[in-house]
């Protein structure tokens, strides 16, 4: 079965953010660009954060602060999202995505709640 499996999530304190991972299952990640999104509570649509291309070069959405870092490890077929100096407004459901054929594959999405 072709899927993206995310790990991490839960409640975290401001400032801390365990690196989130998104692992490919059933296919090889090295052939695909990988994107990260988040859906904030009450938001109309998902917010595109950025993507990392097959060569490992990351591009971020306009307005996304320098606190975000997207990387990948092709040997592990995994992409990562790191957010530094976590803030309460970073509370959201975070998801990874890759184009696949004529469609896309999404990770299952995981909730991150930032509170003190």
C-alpha positions in Angstrom: 0.0 0.0 0.0 1.3 3.4 -1.0 1.1 5.9 1.8 2.9 8.6 3.9 3.1 7.9 7.6 3.7 10.8 9.9 5.1 10.7 13.4 5.2 13.1 16.3 2.5 15.5 17.5 0.7 16.1 20.7 1.0 18.9 23.3 4.2 20.8 23.5 5.4 23.9 25.4 6.3 27.2 23.6 9.8 27.1 22.3 10.0 23.3 21.9 9.2 21.3 18.8 10.3 17.8 18.3 11.2 17.3 14.6 8.3 15.9 12.7 8.9 13.1 10.2 6.9 11.8 7.2 8.0 8.5 5.9 7.1 6.9 2.6 5.7 3.4 2.6 5.2 1.3 -0.5 7.2 3.6 -2.8 10.6 5.4 -2.9 10.6 8.9 -1.7 13.8 9.9 -3.6 11.8 10.4 -6.8 9.4 13.0 -5.5 9.2 16.5 -4.2 7.8 16.7 -0.7 5.6 19.4 0.7 4.4 20.4 4.2 1.1 22.0 5.1 -0.8 23.0 8.2 -4.4 23.6 9.1 -4.9 26.0 12.0 -8.1 25.9 14.1 -10.9 27.7 12.3 -8.7 28.2 9.2 -10.5 28.1 5.9 -7.9 26.1 4.1 -4.6 24.5 4.7 -1.5 26.7 4.7 1.3 25.7 2.4 4.6 25.9 4.4 7.1 24.9 1.8 8.6 21.9 0.0 11.9 20.1 -0.5 12.8 19.0 -4.0 14.4 15.7 -5.0 17.8 17.2 -4.7 17.2 18.3 -1.1 16.8 22.0 -1.9 14.0 23.6 0.2 11.7 26.4 -0.8 9.4 28.1 1.6 6.1 29.9 1.1 6.1 33.7 1.1 5.5 34.9 4.5 6.7 31.7 6.2 9.2 32.8 8.8 12.8 31.6 9.0 11.8 29.4 11.9 10.8 26.6 9.6 13.2 24.1 8.1 12.3 21.3 5.7 14.8 18.5 5.0 14.8 15.0 3.6 16.8 11.8 4.0 16.4 9.8 0.8 18.1 6.8 2.3 15.4 6.6 4.9 12.6 7.7 2.5 11.7 10.4 5.0 11.1 14.1 5.0 11.3 16.3 8.1 9.8 19.5 9.4 11.5 21.5 12.1 10.0 24.7 13.7 12.2 26.7 16.0 10.9 29.0 18.8 7.5 27.4 18.8 4.6 29.8 19.5 0.9 29.2 20.5 -0.2 30.3 17.0 1.7 27.3 15.6 -1.1 25.1 17.0 -2.3 23.2 14.0 -2.7 19.9 12.2 0.5 19.3 10.2 0.5 17.2 7.1 3.0 16.2 4.4 2.1 15.6 0.8 3.7 14.4 -2.5 2.4 14.4 -6.0 1.9 10.9 -7.2 0.7 10.1 -10.7 -2.2 12.2 -11.6 -3.1 12.8 -7.9 -1.4 13.3 -4.6 -0.6 11.3 -1.5 -1.2 13.0 1.9 0.1 11.9 5.3 -2.5 11.2 7.9 -2.0 14.6 9.6 -1.1 15.0 13.2 -2.2 17.6 15.8 0.4 19.8 17.5 -1.0 21.9 20.4 1.3 24.6 21.8 0.5 25.6 25.3 2.2 26.5 28.5 
